[in-house]
Amino acid sequence: MLNITVNGKALEAPEGASVTDVVLSLKADPAKVVVERNREIVPKDAFGTTPVADGDEIEVIQFVGGG
């Protein structure tokens, strides 16, 4: 297991996990979030091919509409 930090919380991710896997584990829609990995924005088209490594700090920001 990989030890990562997601939105300030310590979590574990399986070896070989991608950014998409992390987003889905949060029950978020990858099409509706922005992800920062180690202080760098991950392009949406790279979510599935961007691996998560031990010690990564990930921020997932979800847009919420309303009025």
C-alpha positions as CSV (number, residue, x, y, z in Angstrom):
1,M,0.0,0.0,0.0
2,L,1.0,3.6,-0.7
3,N,0.8,6.2,2.0
4,I,-0.6,9.4,0.5
5,T,-2.3,12.6,1.7
6,V,-5.6,13.6,0.1
7,N,-7.1,16.9,1.0
8,G,-5.0,17.0,4.2
9,K,-6.0,13.5,5.3
10,A,-3.6,10.5,5.5
11,L,-4.9,7.7,3.3
12,E,-3.7,4.5,1.7
13,A,-3.8,3.7,-2.0
14,P,-3.0,0.3,-3.6
15,E,0.3,-0.1,-5.5
16,G,-0.2,1.0,-9.1
17,A,-3.1,3.4,-8.3
18,S,-3.6,6.4,-10.6
19,V,-5.1,9.8,-10.0
20,T,-8.4,8.5,-11.4
21,D,-8.4,5.7,-8.8
22,V,-8.0,8.3,-6.0
23,V,-10.7,10.5,-7.4
24,L,-13.1,7.6,-7.7
25,S,-12.3,6.4,-4.2
26,L,-13.6,9.8,-3.0
27,K,-16.9,9.1,-4.9
28,A,-16.2,12.1,-7.1
29,D,-16.8,12.4,-10.8
30,P,-13.4,12.8,-12.6
31,A,-15.0,15.1,-15.1
32,K,-16.1,17.6,-12.4
33,V,-12.9,17.9,-10.4
34,V,-9.5,19.6,-10.5
35,V,-6.6,17.6,-9.1
36,E,-3.3,18.9,-7.8
37,R,-0.5,16.4,-7.2
38,N,2.5,17.6,-5.3
39,R,1.5,21.2,-6.0
40,E,1.2,20.7,-9.8
41,I,-2.1,20.6,-11.6
42,V,-2.8,17.2,-13.3
43,P,-4.4,17.7,-16.8
44,K,-7.8,15.8,-16.9
45,D,-6.6,13.8,-19.9
46,A,-3.7,12.5,-17.8
47,F,-5.7,11.4,-14.7
48,G,-5.7,7.7,-15.8
49,T,-2.0,7.6,-16.7
50,T,-0.6,9.7,-13.8
51,P,0.6,7.2,-11.1
52,V,0.3,7.9,-7.4
53,A,3.5,7.4,-5.5
54,D,4.2,6.9,-1.8
55,G,4.2,10.2,0.0
56,D,2.3,12.1,-2.7
57,E,0.1,15.1,-1.5
58,I,-3.1,15.3,-3.6
59,E,-5.7,18.0,-3.5
60,V,-9.1,17.2,-5.2
61,I,-11.3,20.2,-5.7
62,Q,-14.9,19.6,-6.8
63,F,-17.0,22.3,-8.3
64,V,-20.5,22.8,-6.9
65,G,-23.2,24.8,-8.7
66,G,-26.0,26.6,-7.0
67,G,-27.6,29.9,-6.6
